[in-house]
Amino acid sequence: MIRAELIPAFLIHRRAFKNNSLLLDFLTKAHGKICLVGKGIRSSKTNIQMFQQLNISFSGRTNLKTLTHWEVNDQPRNMTGETLILAMYVNELIARLLSEQDPHPKLFNIYQQFVNKIVAIDKQTSYWLLRLFEHNLLAELGYALDCSQDIKQHNIDTNSHYEYQHQLGFVRNPAGKISGKLIGQLLLGSVDNMPDLEQLRNCRDLNRQRLNHLLGDKPLKSRELFFSKQ
């Protein structure tokens, strides 16, 4: 029997299960992503919320364990419109890319910072925050990108331009779309040091190229929802 008591967690996905139960995917600090059965939650008067830190308890002998208790340990966040879609996209990335019960305490902290900040910043800054989350998620999954040197081990020049070669890194190219300044901003990882709109789009394309190799052919539902709003 495995039992955990009141561990920090965020709900990232839920779907219907038997009777009045739900299958609940959580991102936890101690156990990484874990799927639990929430018995009777569909008929409960108290709704378990996403984007709000919880303390959860669970137990079980099999891979599919049961949520035995949960309580809120955070403030409510009223996410609507595009902010909600971006947060749903992040949840979907975690649900799709993280292995079950593979702890990532650093990623938990990064996610916590993401949900705290995205409700308090403007639209363009939220896109940059999203790009930084994608960048950090890839690093946590073992696909870190060297933003200090190019593939020839030359220091990145903020006045030069580069192209990205998959799984190798950056190559200096005068015709490249990615600026050395953008690469330096990714290395710094500060939401306050944001690239211009053109480089922000280039960063989106860079991250998409890196993520698509992991996501495969199955499209992200949240990405489709975002484009349907355009």
Stockholm file with secondary structure:
# STOCKHOLM 1.0

chainA/1-230         MIRAELIPAFLIHRRAFKNNSLLLDFLTKAHGKICLVGKGIRSSKTNIQMFQQLNISFSGRTNLKTLTHWEVNDQPRNMTGETLILAMYVNELIARLLSEQDPHPKLFNIYQQFVNKIVAIDKQTSYWLLRLFEHNLLAELGYALDCSQDIKQHNIDTNSHYEYQHQLGFVRNPAGKISGKLIGQLLLGSVDNMPDLEQLRNCRDLNRQRLNHLLGDKPLKSRELFFSKQ
#=GR chainA/1-230 SS CEEEEEEEEEEEEEEECSTTCEEEEEEETTTEEEEEEETTGGGCSSCCCSSSCEEEEEEESSSSEEEEEEEECSCCCCCCHHHHHHHHHHHHHHHHHSCBTCCCHHHHHHHHHHHHHHTTSCHHHHHHHHHHHHHHHHHHTTCCCCCSBCTTSCBCCTTSEEEEETTTEEEECTTCSEEHHHHHHHHHTCTTSCCCHHHHHHHHHHHHHHHHHHHTTSCCHHHHHHHHTC
#=GC SS_cons         CEEEEEEEEEEEEEEECSTTCEEEEEEETTTEEEEEEETTGGGCSSCCCSSSCEEEEEEESSSSEEEEEEEECSCCCCCCHHHHHHHHHHHHHHHHHSCBTCCCHHHHHHHHHHHHHHTTSCHHHHHHHHHHHHHHHHHHTTCCCCCSBCTTSCBCCTTSEEEEETTTEEEECTTCSEEHHHHHHHHHTCTTSCCCHHHHHHHHHHHHHHHHHHHTTSCCHHHHHHHHTC
//
